[in-house]
Amino acid sequence: GSAPAPGTDRGALSEEEYQALRKALQVGDDAPSARVEMLQFLDLFPPHIRPLLQPVFFQMARVQVGEPSACWADFVAGVSELRLRGCTWERLLDAWTSRDGGEEAAPAVEELHVELAASLCFWCAQPALSPGEGADASLAAFVAAITACCDKPEGDSPPPDAPPSVRSAALRRGFEMGLARAAPCLPLAVAPFLAGRLLGVAAPRDFVAPESRILDEASALLVRGMEPRLWETGAWTPLYRDWADGRSFNGLLKGALHYEGPALLLVRTEEREILGALSLVWSDGNGKYAGSAESFLFSLSPALNVFRSSSRTGNYVYLNARNKFAPRGIGFGGQVNFFRFWMDADFEECYVLDNDATFDKGELLPSKGMQTNFKIAHLEIWGVGGDDALAAQMAQRERDQGQRDLARKVDRAKLVENDFD
């Protein structure tokens, strides 16, 4: 590459990335005073994403909305910062908030900003997707779920007589908190997508949606957005799917027991609601709780909600097949016989509660009083711990099998001894 021009600070960009950016945007003069044309920037992206990227251009270039071009040095600094820090909901929503110090946005406008930011995340996370019937329906469901988690803005509401600017800022802050709690990782799709087009950096590989009867592309993306580990994971491993493995508690145990990593349990109810849990422990506790504070519960439909652990010593996960003097089944939170989320070993008694001492308060299903019962339409467990978790599970299974074989030999030997007595 050519030697750095005096005064054009590369920031966090390598020389190679800087030159790729200059070439992509057709900036002739390698000087801080050069200009970047907005249309040249937008032309690098598919037509359906361009309107969503316009505010991002103004934000990165640090110019007022509507400016047709920007100072090259400012733009390089903006791209460098995005590359270094990535994207957050706060940053994304900032892009749509008027940058010229005008009136604060009305509530309906703040909600529109959330929809636009969510749409940008959706397309950036799935660059191979283009608009069409399937993708449009998927996007609509995705955006509806995201905006639903903003329905009850978090934090303290300002008094009714507060000026519009105060009310608007409080609403916006509430939206940010709700989004950061339910789907903190979704904005992480934006920076790598932009880097791929602007800097020639290899884009992250497309996430392949699991072959599921509960999740589609949109809901799988929502689940991945809940936590960094889920966001970064490769393909998910099906540990148990009732429609492929037969619906039985033994089938569930056979698939999930001893899995040494995070796995997702997913349920679609007969009412078409979707709820689930993430747990890092999949061993039989023999009537006792196990697990860690990294467990959480969530709902995807009718609304996106995530209930993180609010306790360090909580009753996280309960899995019991062997102890006949304790409830047999799988449960999360609550206490024995009063689980926050429970399915018994026959899958007949299935219910959720609205709160417990382990996880954040809120509805996993539309509430029908203290306890809400449900019937399972589909049940799946997906391993998201990669190859190591699967290898550890196989090794433990082999050890168990070895112990069973040994026990059989000992029994046989005793039987033979008894025959000769």
Summary of the structure (lengths in Angstrom):
residues: 421
radius of gyration: 26.2
end to end distance: 90.0
largest distance: 101.5
contacts: 1314
relative contact order: 0.09
helix: 43%
strand: 16%
